[in-house]
Amino acid sequence: MSDNWLMPKGSDLIAAVRWLSEQQRHDRQAIEEASLRFDLSPLDEEFLLQHCRAHNAGLPPSAAEK
């Protein structure tokens, strides 16, 4: 997470999502790179993996968890 106390909680995750969109990549390798680049927590990384898995399958994110 960000060490900057002025940044709102979750801003690292938002920045990672923005970066992934700019890269036009949503695969596991890109998510792992974003996780390192933006210092995401394991929970944030898992969220991105599930969201992208659902997006790639054309399902709503909640359906990919089942």
N, CA, C and O of each residue as an XYZ file, in Angstrom:
264
protein
N       0.827     -1.182      0.000
C       0.000      0.000      0.000
C       0.870      1.244      0.000
O       2.058      1.198      0.319
N       0.269      2.319     -0.353
C       1.005      3.565     -0.450
C       1.433      4.055      0.926
O       0.676      3.985      1.895
N       2.665      4.555      0.988
C       3.163      5.132      2.231
C       2.711      6.570      2.406
O       2.880      7.147      3.480
N       2.150      7.143      1.384
C       1.705      8.521      1.429
C       0.357      8.587      2.138
O      -0.638      8.060      1.640
N       0.328      9.230      3.294
C      -0.902      9.284      4.080
C      -1.957     10.174      3.455
O      -3.113     10.149      3.878
N      -1.582     10.964      2.452
C      -2.557     11.813      1.779
C      -3.362     11.063      0.725
O      -4.427     11.520      0.312
N      -2.859      9.921      0.294
C      -3.549      9.137     -0.727
C      -4.690      8.354     -0.079
O      -4.492      7.724      0.960
N      -5.871      8.385     -0.674
C      -6.986      7.622     -0.104
C      -6.730      6.121     -0.182
O      -5.996      5.644     -1.047
N      -7.342      5.398      0.730
C      -7.208      3.947      0.738
C      -7.749      3.390     -0.572
O      -8.806      3.805     -1.047
N      -7.015      2.449     -1.149
C      -7.433      1.844     -2.401
C      -6.876      2.536     -3.632
O      -7.100      2.082     -4.754
N      -6.151      3.630     -3.435
C      -5.628      4.354     -4.600
C      -4.588      3.528     -5.353
O      -4.436      3.688     -6.564
N      -3.868      2.645     -4.652
C      -2.905      1.779     -5.331
C      -3.630      0.811     -6.268
O      -3.172      0.554     -7.381
N      -4.745      0.287     -5.817
C      -5.532     -0.620     -6.642
C      -6.091      0.117     -7.866
O      -6.090     -0.420     -8.974
N      -6.557      1.326     -7.660
C      -7.083      2.126     -8.769
C      -5.980      2.407     -9.780
O      -6.200      2.311    -10.988
N      -4.794      2.754     -9.287
C      -3.663      3.019    -10.180
C      -3.285      1.757    -10.952
O      -2.938      1.835    -12.130
N      -3.348      0.601    -10.302
C      -3.027     -0.666    -10.974
C      -4.042     -0.972    -12.065
O      -3.664     -1.410    -13.152
N      -5.315     -0.749    -11.794
C      -6.359     -0.980    -12.799
C      -6.155     -0.039    -13.981
O      -6.278     -0.449    -15.135
N      -5.844      1.213    -13.693
C      -5.591      2.183    -14.761
C      -4.391      1.734    -15.599
O      -4.443      1.786    -16.828
N      -3.318      1.296    -14.947
C      -2.121      0.849    -15.651
C      -2.421     -0.372    -16.527
O      -1.982     -0.433    -17.676
N      -3.168     -1.343    -15.987
C      -3.537     -2.526    -16.767
C      -4.340     -2.136    -18.003
O      -4.136     -2.698    -19.079
N      -5.246     -1.181    -17.854
C      -6.042     -0.730    -18.989
C      -5.170     -0.052    -20.039
O      -5.355     -0.258    -21.238
N      -4.216      0.760    -19.578
C      -3.307      1.419    -20.517
C      -2.447      0.406    -21.264
O      -2.139      0.596    -22.440
N      -2.059     -0.670    -20.582
C      -1.245     -1.707    -21.196
C      -2.075     -2.602    -22.117
O      -1.531     -3.327    -22.950
N      -3.391     -2.541    -21.957
C      -4.335     -3.402    -22.685
C      -3.996     -4.874    -22.480
O      -4.077     -5.691    -23.398
N      -3.619     -5.177    -21.256
C      -3.294     -6.559    -20.867
C      -4.024     -6.848    -19.562
O      -4.026     -6.034    -18.638
N      -4.635     -8.008    -19.506
C      -5.362     -8.403    -18.298
C      -5.079     -9.862    -17.965
O      -5.936    -10.555    -17.417
N      -3.892    -10.322    -18.293
C      -3.529    -11.706    -18.015
C      -2.804    -11.794    -16.672
O      -2.482    -10.777    -16.057
N      -2.556    -13.026    -16.230
C      -1.935    -13.255    -14.924
C      -0.581    -12.555    -14.807
O      -0.275    -11.961    -13.773
N       0.218    -12.624    -15.851
C       1.552    -12.014    -15.815
C       1.447    -10.489    -15.649
O       2.206     -9.900    -14.879
N       0.523     -9.857    -16.355
C       0.349     -8.411    -16.244
C      -0.140     -8.037    -14.847
O       0.281     -7.023    -14.289
N      -1.022     -8.849    -14.286
C      -1.535     -8.576    -12.941
C      -0.423     -8.729    -11.911
O      -0.336     -7.937    -10.973
N       0.428     -9.740    -12.075
C       1.555     -9.903    -11.160
C       2.510     -8.713    -11.260
O       3.019     -8.234    -10.247
N       2.748     -8.240    -12.483
C       3.607     -7.066    -12.660
C       2.985     -5.828    -12.013
O       3.680     -5.061    -11.347
N       1.693     -5.633    -12.205
C       1.003     -4.497    -11.592
C       1.041     -4.602    -10.071
O       1.187     -3.596     -9.376
N       0.911     -5.810     -9.565
C       0.942     -6.030     -8.121
C       2.281     -5.597     -7.527
O       2.328     -4.983     -6.460
N       3.353     -5.919     -8.220
C       4.687     -5.506     -7.765
C       4.895     -4.005     -7.961
O       5.410     -3.321     -7.077
N       4.499     -3.511     -9.101
C       4.706     -2.104     -9.440
C       3.972     -1.179     -8.469
O       4.501     -0.136     -8.084
N       2.756     -1.561     -8.074
C       1.932     -0.706     -7.223
C       1.833     -1.209     -5.787
O       1.030     -0.705     -5.001
N       2.648     -2.201     -5.448
C       2.729     -2.726     -4.082
C       1.347     -3.112     -3.545
O       0.948     -2.697     -2.457
N       0.629     -3.917     -4.337
C      -0.707     -4.343     -3.932
C      -0.633     -5.445     -2.885
O       0.336     -6.201     -2.824
N      -1.656     -5.521     -2.078
C      -1.754     -6.607     -1.105
C      -2.155     -7.889     -1.835
O      -2.663     -7.826     -2.955
N      -1.936     -9.039     -1.223
C      -2.386    -10.292     -1.847
C      -3.897    -10.292     -2.113
O      -4.358    -10.861     -3.103
N      -4.648     -9.661     -1.238
C      -6.101     -9.584     -1.423
C      -6.453     -8.746     -2.653
O      -7.346     -9.111     -3.417
N      -5.759     -7.628     -2.846
C      -5.993     -6.799     -4.030
C      -5.619     -7.557     -5.304
O      -6.331     -7.490     -6.306
N      -4.503     -8.273     -5.257
C      -4.082     -9.047     -6.428
C      -5.106    -10.129     -6.755
O      -5.419    -10.354     -7.924
N      -5.621    -10.792     -5.743
C      -6.633    -11.829     -5.963
C      -7.907    -11.224     -6.543
O      -8.542    -11.825     -7.410
N      -8.280    -10.045     -6.070
C      -9.440     -9.353     -6.625
C      -9.254     -9.106     -8.126
O     -10.159     -9.361     -8.921
N      -8.072     -8.608     -8.505
C      -7.809     -8.358     -9.928
C      -7.853     -9.645    -10.736
O      -8.396     -9.670    -11.840
N      -7.286    -10.707    -10.194
C      -7.296    -11.989    -10.903
C      -8.720    -12.474    -11.134
O      -9.062    -12.898    -12.237
N      -9.548    -12.412    -10.102
C     -10.941    -12.867    -10.231
C     -11.723    -11.971    -11.183
O     -12.504    -12.458    -12.000
N     -11.514    -10.671    -11.077
C     -12.228     -9.736    -11.945
C     -11.854     -9.965    -13.414
O     -12.725     -9.987    -14.284
N     -10.578    -10.130    -13.680
C     -10.136    -10.335    -15.064
C     -10.554    -11.697    -15.585
O     -10.862    -11.843    -16.767
N     -10.567    -12.689    -14.718
C     -11.030    -14.016    -15.115
C     -12.502    -13.940    -15.524
O     -12.896    -14.526    -16.532
N     -13.305    -13.229    -14.754
C     -14.728    -13.079    -15.075
C     -14.905    -12.263    -16.344
O     -15.737    -12.590    -17.189
N     -14.125    -11.207    -16.474
C     -14.218    -10.345    -17.663
C     -13.864    -11.128    -18.924
O     -14.544    -11.007    -19.943
N     -12.806    -11.926    -18.858
C     -12.377    -12.706    -20.018
C     -13.395    -13.802    -20.372
O     -13.502    -14.206    -21.530
N     -14.128    -14.270    -19.377
C     -15.127    -15.304    -19.619
C     -16.488    -14.700    -19.979
O     -17.419    -15.422    -20.336
N     -16.597    -13.370    -19.882
C     -17.854    -12.708    -20.191
C     -18.891    -12.851    -19.091
O     -20.090    -12.750    -19.353
N     -18.447    -13.086    -17.862
C     -19.342    -13.260    -16.719
C     -19.263    -12.050    -15.810
O     -18.267    -11.327    -15.824
N     -20.306    -11.818    -15.016
C     -20.189    -10.784    -13.990
C     -19.172    -11.251    -12.946
O     -19.069    -12.456    -12.716
N     -18.416    -10.354    -12.303
C     -17.376    -10.739    -11.359
C     -17.841    -11.679    -10.249
O     -17.077    -12.549     -9.830
N     -19.062    -11.530     -9.766
C     -19.549    -12.394     -8.694
C     -19.738    -13.832     -9.177
O     -19.631    -14.758     -8.373
N     -20.013    -14.043    -10.451
C     -20.230    -15.390    -10.968
C     -18.918    -16.167    -11.099
O     -18.926    -17.397    -11.064
N     -17.798    -15.468    -11.249
C     -16.512    -16.147    -11.393
C     -16.029    -16.738    -10.082
O     -15.191    -17.639    -10.081
N     -16.549    -16.240     -8.959
C     -16.129    -16.722     -7.650
C     -16.723    -18.073     -7.336
O     -16.218    -18.779     -6.463
N     -17.787    -18.451     -8.028
C     -18.497    -19.700     -7.722
C     -17.846    -20.879     -8.415
O     -18.308    -22.011     -8.273
